[in-house]
């Protein structure tokens, strides 16, 4: 039996522990001298802050030692075991079509489906309506500085997808063997190695852009045809199967023969959803959420979470939820420690907010989505009714912000007292191009506003300071997930054969990592068809 490493779980360390501490504790558990150990590798690290007078790290490590079998034979602790990594293996390729698969959308789902296909001998054509991430970053910065909105290149559209302008969080609530493969690919392309062992791995938007560029270059090196500024505009179907695509491009529209389309459009591709609906591609409305961004001073939240040792730890985040007697649920989402609230509109005349932070997370504020779940019972049963619901409240936020892409903002104290804000509170809003003091009620359904009001004191009991009167609410947030689901079966295909709906926009993921995993799963299905 080949043993790769000995795994030791649930080692506790003070918040200022060192690599030497890791080595010595591992040796003591195994009853060996530190000098006899080989590599000691962190496999998992999390913060235990349940008792504020005893905040510490809990670690799992992998240890190399001479004669591991003998060492393990004398262990009696359930926390000591064998660790044998199982590398991800792409299944056998059976696809024989002479046509290249086409991938629409270069977010995580599209990038990872393309990458794993190309590595296994199936180079693809990638269509991305937006621009390369370098040019996209310049377009976004210009918009945030008060310039015009580029509807093809913004926080939602362009290379890397919406996650490129986010916190770059890679944690996921799903459990899949492909998650490790995704994280290893991020590291291979420039992400820090700590994402492999942090409980809540995070890259940061600045490093994520570098990762995206590196993946693009590998795709090109593998023979993929990457086409920026090319948007899927129509489908040609025959006998319930895909025959060709219609594509809009700067050089003019064209037809592209295609029998396998990985459709990963992102959750804001409303024109694409409408085109697919008109073409007869089955889809349905799905639940999503609506609310705002809530912004606090980072020090307040870190102290509340970690107590006296807060300055020795990375900036704290939070995750809160409640279910109210009304039947409504409120929750926090996409929390960005040390980050900023960003203008995330993709269409003219609409205000949308999101959160973003850099790798360092060293900003003064922390922000998070403060959201209420909504479903077809709120906006209608039609497949596209959720989109119309989003648009209604985004237009309302644009109006409340003065028709200039500034966002309406209100202090928590004023929101709870039901009075419009006339100035800012103790927290300086980070949203650019700026905010207009007023009432968040103007851009939210009454049911959502009342749910958020009821949730604030409940969340404050769980996290002291959450309902601080000086905290600021900035609206509106509507795009936490896709409002539609493009139906697919066990083969990962739409009832329209040859179309593989994929990722968050298609309704099958909820973040960077889960979208990338879904991209790999769809690539496997296509390659094996």
C-alpha positions in Angstrom: 0.0 0.0 0.0 1.4 3.4 -1.0 0.7 6.1 1.6 1.1 9.6 0.4 0.8 11.4 3.7 -0.5 11.1 7.3 -3.5 13.4 7.9 -4.0 14.9 11.3 -7.3 16.7 12.0 -8.4 19.3 14.5 -5.1 20.7 15.6 -5.7 24.0 17.5 -3.3 26.9 17.4 -3.3 30.5 18.6 -4.0 33.2 16.1 -0.3 34.1 15.8 1.1 30.6 15.3 4.1 29.9 13.1 5.2 27.2 10.8 7.5 25.9 13.5 4.5 25.5 15.8 2.8 23.5 13.1 5.8 21.2 12.8 6.3 20.7 16.5 2.6 20.0 17.2 2.4 17.5 14.4 5.5 15.7 15.7 4.1 15.6 19.2 0.8 14.0 18.0 2.7 11.4 16.1 5.2 10.9 18.9 8.2 11.6 16.7 10.9 14.2 16.7 10.4 17.3 14.5 13.6 16.5 12.7 12.2 13.1 11.6 9.3 14.7 9.7 9.4 15.6 6.0 6.9 18.0 4.6 4.1 19.3 6.8 1.4 20.7 4.6 -1.7 22.7 5.6 -4.8 21.0 4.2 -7.4 23.1 6.0 -7.5 26.1 8.2 -10.5 27.8 9.9 -11.1 30.3 12.6 -13.0 29.2 15.7 -14.5 32.4 17.2 -17.3 30.9 19.2 -15.7 32.0 22.5 -14.3 35.6 22.2 -11.8 34.9 25.0 -10.4 31.9 23.2 -10.3 32.6 19.5 -8.0 30.2 17.7 -7.3 28.4 14.5 -8.3 24.8 13.8 -6.1 23.1 11.3 -5.8 19.9 9.4 -2.3 18.9 8.1 -0.7 16.4 5.9 2.6 15.0 7.2 5.4 13.1 5.5 7.3 10.7 7.8 9.6 7.8 7.3 7.8 4.4 7.5 4.3 5.9 7.6 2.6 2.5 8.0 4.5 1.9 11.2 3.7 5.4 12.5 0.0 4.9 11.7 -0.1 1.4 13.4 0.7 2.9 16.8 -1.9 5.7 16.5 -5.2 5.4 18.4 -6.7 8.8 17.7 -9.5 9.1 15.2 -8.0 12.4 14.1 -5.0 10.6 12.6 -5.5 8.8 9.3 -4.1 8.2 5.8 -4.3 10.9 3.2 -4.1 9.8 -0.4 -5.1 12.5 -2.8 -7.2 11.4 -5.7 -6.4 13.5 -8.7 -9.2 14.5 -11.0 -9.3 12.5 -14.3 -11.3 13.6 -17.3 -13.3 10.7 -18.7 -12.7 9.1 -22.0 -13.5 11.2 -25.1 -16.0 9.7 -27.5 -17.0 12.8 -29.5 -16.5 12.3 -33.2 -18.2 15.3 -34.9 -15.9 17.3 -37.2 -17.4 20.5 -36.0 -15.9 22.4 -33.1 -18.1 22.9 -30.1 -19.0 26.5 -29.4 -18.8 28.0 -26.0 -20.9 31.2 -25.4 -19.7 33.3 -22.5 -16.3 33.5 -20.9 -17.3 33.5 -17.2 -16.1 30.7 -15.0 -18.5 28.1 -16.5 -17.5 28.9 -20.1 -13.7 29.2 -19.3 -13.5 25.9 -17.5 -15.6 23.9 -19.9 -13.4 25.2 -22.8 -10.2 24.6 -20.8 -11.0 21.0 -20.0 -12.3 20.2 -23.5 -9.2 21.7 -25.1 -6.8 19.9 -22.8 -8.5 16.7 -23.9 -8.2 17.2 -27.6 -11.3 19.2 -28.3 -10.4 22.8 -29.0 -13.5 25.1 -29.1 -14.7 28.4 -30.5 -15.4 30.9 -27.7 -17.9 33.7 -28.3 -17.8 36.6 -25.8 -19.9 39.7 -26.3 -17.7 41.7 -24.1 -14.0 42.7 -24.3 -10.8 41.2 -23.0 -10.3 41.7 -19.3 -7.7 44.5 -19.7 -9.9 46.6 -21.9 -13.0 45.7 -19.8 -11.3 46.9 -16.6 -10.6 50.3 -18.3 -14.3 50.5 -19.4 -15.6 49.7 -15.9 -13.2 52.3 -14.3 -14.4 54.9 -16.7 -18.0 54.2 -15.9 -17.4 54.3 -12.1 -15.6 57.7 -12.6 -18.8 59.2 -14.2 -18.3 58.2 -17.8 -20.8 56.5 -20.1 -22.0 52.9 -19.6 -20.7 50.5 -22.2 -23.5 47.9 -22.5 -21.1 45.3 -24.0 -18.3 45.8 -21.5 -19.1 46.4 -17.9 -19.3 44.6 -14.5 -21.6 41.9 -16.0 -20.3 41.4 -19.5 -16.7 40.7 -20.6 -14.0 38.2 -20.2 -14.1 36.5 -16.7 -17.8 37.1 -16.2 -19.5 39.0 -13.4 -17.2 37.3 -10.8 -14.2 39.2 -12.1 -15.5 42.3 -10.4 -16.3 40.7 -7.0 -14.5 39.5 -4.0 -13.2 36.5 -5.8 -14.6 34.1 -3.2 -14.1 30.5 -4.1 -16.0 28.8 -1.2 -19.1 26.8 -2.1 -21.8 25.0 -0.3 -21.6 22.1 -2.8 -19.4 18.9 -2.4 -17.9 17.7 -5.7 -14.7 15.9 -6.5 -14.1 18.6 -9.2 -13.8 21.5 -6.6 -10.1 20.6 -5.9 -9.4 20.5 -9.6 -10.9 24.0 -10.0 -8.8 25.4 -7.1 -5.7 23.8 -8.4 -6.3 25.4 -11.8 -6.6 28.8 -10.2 -3.3 28.3 -8.5 -1.7 27.1 -11.7 -2.8 30.3 -13.4 -1.6 32.7 -10.7 -3.9 32.6 -7.7 -2.2 32.3 -4.2 -1.7 28.7 -2.9 -3.6 29.5 0.3 -6.9 29.0 -1.6 -6.2 25.3 -1.4 -6.5 25.2 2.4 -8.4 28.3 3.6 -11.9 27.5 4.8 -13.1 30.5 2.9 -10.7 30.9 0.0 -10.6 34.2 -1.8 -8.5 35.6 -4.6 -9.6 39.2 -4.9 -10.6 41.0 -8.0 -7.1 42.3 -8.7 -5.5 38.8 -8.9 -8.6 37.3 -10.5 -8.0 39.4 -13.6 -4.5 38.0 -13.9 -5.8 34.4 -13.6 -8.4 35.1 -16.3 -5.8 36.4 -18.7 -3.6 33.3 -18.1 -6.4 30.9 -18.8 -7.2 32.8 -22.0 -3.6 32.4 -23.1 -3.6 28.7 -22.4 -6.8 28.3 -24.4 -5.2 30.1 -27.4 -2.1 27.9 -27.0 -4.3 24.8 -27.1 -5.8 25.9 -30.4 -9.1 27.5 -29.3 -10.6 30.3 -31.4 -11.4 33.2 -28.9 -13.7 35.8 -30.4 -14.3 39.0 -28.4 -17.2 41.3 -29.4 -19.1 38.3 -30.9 -22.6 37.8 -29.5 -24.9 34.9 -30.0 -28.0 36.4 -31.8 -30.0 33.5 -33.1 -30.3 29.7 -33.5 -31.0 27.5 -36.5 -32.8 24.4 -35.5 -33.9 21.3 -37.5 -36.0 18.4 -36.1 -35.5 19.6 -32.5 -31.7 19.8 -32.8 -29.2 22.6 -33.2 -27.8 23.1 -36.7 -26.1 26.5 -36.6 -25.8 29.8 -34.8 -26.3 33.4 -35.8 -23.6 35.7 -34.4 -23.4 39.4 -34.3 -19.9 40.8 -34.5 -18.1 44.1 -35.2 -17.2 42.9 -38.7 -20.9 42.0 -39.4 -23.3 39.2 -38.7 -22.5 35.7 -39.7 -23.7 32.1 -39.6 -21.7 29.4 -37.7 -22.4 25.7 -38.2 -22.7 24.1 -34.8 -24.0 20.8 -33.4 -22.8 21.4 -29.8 -23.3 24.7 -28.0 -22.2 25.2 -24.3 -24.5 28.0 -23.3 -23.0 29.9 -20.4 -24.4 33.4 -20.9 -24.2 34.8 -17.3 -27.2 35.9 -15.2 -27.6 39.3 -16.9 -27.9 38.2 -20.5 -31.5 39.3 -20.8 -31.5 39.7 -24.5 -30.1 36.2 -24.9 -32.8 34.8 -22.7 -35.4 36.5 -24.8 -33.9 35.2 -28.0 -33.8 31.7 -26.6 -37.4 31.9 -25.4 -38.5 33.1 -28.9 -36.6 30.3 -30.5 -38.5 27.7 -28.4 -35.7 26.7 -26.0 -37.5 25.5 -22.9 -36.9 27.5 -19.8 -38.6 28.5 -16.6 -38.7 31.3 -14.0 -36.7 30.5 -10.9 -36.5 32.1 -7.5 -33.8 34.8 -6.8 -33.4 37.7 -4.4 -33.8 41.4 -4.2 -32.5 43.9 -1.7 -29.6 46.3 -1.2 -25.9 46.5 -0.1 -25.3 47.1 3.6 -22.0 48.8 4.5 -20.3 49.0 7.9 -16.9 50.0 9.1 -14.7 46.9 8.9 -13.3 47.4 12.4 -16.8 47.2 13.9 -17.5 43.9 12.4 -14.1 42.4 13.0 -14.3 43.3 16.7 -17.8 41.9 17.0 -16.7 38.6 15.4 -13.2 38.1 16.9 -13.1 40.1 20.1 -9.8 41.4 21.6 -7.6 39.6 19.0 -9.4 41.0 16.0 -6.3 43.0 14.8 -4.2 39.8 14.6 -6.6 38.1 12.2 -7.7 38.8 8.6 -10.7 41.1 8.2 -13.8 39.3 9.4 -16.9 38.5 7.3 -20.3 37.2 8.3 -23.2 35.0 7.1 -26.6 35.7 8.5 -30.1 34.6 7.7 -33.6 34.4 9.3 -37.1 33.1 8.4 -39.8 35.4 9.6 -43.4 34.8 10.6 -44.6 36.4 7.4 -43.1 33.4 5.5 -40.3 35.6 4.1 -36.6 35.0 4.5 -33.8 37.5 4.6 -30.1 36.7 4.3 -26.7 38.2 3.6 -24.9 37.3 0.5 -21.5 37.9 -1.2 -19.9 39.7 1.8 -16.9 41.7 0.8 -14.5 42.4 3.8 -12.4 45.5 3.3 -14.2 46.1 0.0 -16.4 48.5 -1.9 -19.9 48.7 -3.3 -19.8 48.8 -7.1 -22.0 50.1 -9.9 -23.0 46.9 -11.7 -25.5 48.1 -14.3 -25.4 46.5 -17.8 -28.3 48.4 -19.4 -29.1 52.1 -19.9 -31.3 53.7 -17.3 -30.8 51.1 -14.5 -28.9 51.1 -11.2 -27.6 47.8 -9.9 -25.2 47.3 -7.0 -22.8 44.6 -6.1 -19.7 44.2 -3.9 -16.0 43.8 -4.7 -12.8 43.7 -2.8 -9.1 43.3 -3.6 -6.8 40.5 -2.5 -5.6 42.6 0.5 -9.1 43.4 1.7 -7.6 46.5 3.2 -10.4 49.0 2.7 -12.1 50.8 5.6 -15.5 49.3 5.0 -17.1 45.9 4.7 -20.3 45.4 2.6 -22.6 42.6 1.9 -25.8 41.9 0.0 -28.8 42.3 2.3 -31.5 40.4 0.5 -35.0 38.9 0.5 -35.9 35.8 -1.4 -38.5 36.2 -4.2 -40.2 33.6 -6.3 -42.7 33.4 -9.2 -45.5 34.0 -6.7 -44.1 37.6 -6.4 -43.4 38.4 -10.1 -45.4 35.9 -12.2 -45.2 32.4 -13.6 -43.9 33.3 -17.1 -40.3 32.3 -17.9 -39.3 35.9 -18.4 -41.4 37.5 -15.7 -38.4 37.6 -13.2 -36.4 39.7 -15.7 -39.3 42.2 -15.9 -39.4 42.3 -12.1 -35.7 43.0 -11.9 -35.9 45.8 -14.6 -38.8 47.5 -12.8 -36.8 48.0 -9.6 -33.5 48.8 -11.3 -35.3 51.6 -13.2 -36.8 52.8 -9.9 -33.3 52.9 -8.4 -32.1 54.9 -11.4 -34.9 57.4 -10.9 -34.3 57.6 -7.1 -30.6 58.2 -7.7 -31.3 61.3 -9.9 -31.1 59.6 -13.4 -27.3 59.7 -13.4 -26.2 56.2 -12.2 -25.7 57.5 -8.7 -27.4 55.1 -6.3 -30.0 55.9 -3.7 -28.6 55.5 -0.1 -30.1 55.5 3.4 -28.7 55.1 6.8 -29.9 52.1 8.8 -31.2 54.4 11.5 -33.3 56.4 9.0 -34.5 53.2 7.3 -35.7 51.7 10.6 -37.4 55.0 11.5 -39.0 55.3 8.1 -37.6 58.6 7.2 -35.6 59.6 4.2 -31.9 60.3 4.7 -30.7 63.8 4.0 -27.0 63.1 4.5 -24.6 60.3 5.3 -24.1 58.6 8.6 -20.9 57.5 10.3 -20.1 55.1 7.4 -18.8 56.8 4.2 -20.5 55.1 1.2 -17.9 53.6 -1.2 -20.2 53.3 -4.3 -19.1 55.2 -7.3 -20.0 57.4 -9.2 -21.7 58.4 -5.9 -24.9 58.2 -3.9 -28.0 60.3 -3.4 -29.4 60.3 0.2 -33.0 59.3 0.2 -35.2 56.2 0.9 -34.4 52.7 -0.1 -38.2 52.0 0.0 -38.5 53.9 -3.4 -36.7 51.0 -5.2 -37.9 47.9 -3.4 -41.2 46.1 -3.2 -43.0 46.8 0.1 -42.7 43.2 1.1 -38.9 43.3 0.7 -38.5 46.6 2.6 -40.6 45.3 5.5 -38.7 42.0 5.6 -35.4 43.8 5.8 -36.7 46.0 8.6 -37.8 43.0 10.5 -34.5 41.2 9.9 -32.2 44.0 11.0 -32.7 43.7 14.8 -32.6 39.9 14.5 -29.3 40.0 12.7 -28.0 42.5 15.3 -28.6 40.0 18.0 -26.4 37.5 16.1 -23.8 40.1 15.2 -23.7 43.1 17.4 -23.5 46.3 15.4 -25.2 45.0 12.3 -28.1 47.4 12.9 -25.8 50.3 13.7 -27.7 53.5 12.9 -24.8 54.9 11.0 -24.4 52.0 8.6 -25.5 52.7 5.1 -27.9 50.9 2.7 -27.3 51.3 -1.0 -29.7 50.1 -3.6 -30.7 48.2 -5.4 -29.3 44.6 -5.6 -31.2 42.3 -7.9 -28.7 40.0 -9.5 -27.6 37.7 -6.9 -28.6 34.8 -9.2 -30.2 34.2 -12.5 -34.0 34.8 -12.8 -34.4 31.9 -15.3 -33.4 28.3 -15.6 -32.7 26.9 -19.1 -33.9 23.3 -18.8 -31.6 20.4 -19.3 -31.7 16.6 -18.8 -29.4 13.9 -17.5 -27.2 14.3 -20.6 -26.8 18.0 -19.6 -28.6 18.9 -22.9 -31.7 21.0 -23.5 -34.7 19.3 -25.0 -33.3 21.1 -28.1 -30.5 18.7 -28.7 -27.0 20.0 -29.0 -27.6 22.9 -26.5 -25.8 22.4 -23.2 -27.1 25.0 -20.7 -24.3 25.7 -18.2 -23.3 27.8 -15.2 -25.0 30.4 -13.1 -26.7 32.3 -15.9 -28.4 29.1 -17.1 -29.6 28.5 -13.5 -27.2 25.7 -12.4 -24.6 27.3 -10.1 -24.2 30.0 -7.5 -20.7 31.5 -7.5 -17.3 31.2 -9.2 -16.4 27.7 -8.0 -19.8 26.1 -8.5 -20.0 27.6 -12.0 -16.5 26.3 -12.9 -17.5 22.9 -11.6 -20.6 22.9 -13.7 -18.5 23.9 -16.7 -16.3 20.8 -16.2 -19.4 18.6 -15.8 -20.9 19.9 -19.0 -17.5 19.4 -20.8 -17.5 15.8 -19.7 -21.0 15.2 -21.0 -20.2 16.8 -24.3 -16.9 14.9 -24.8 -18.6 11.6 -24.0 -21.6 12.1 -26.2 
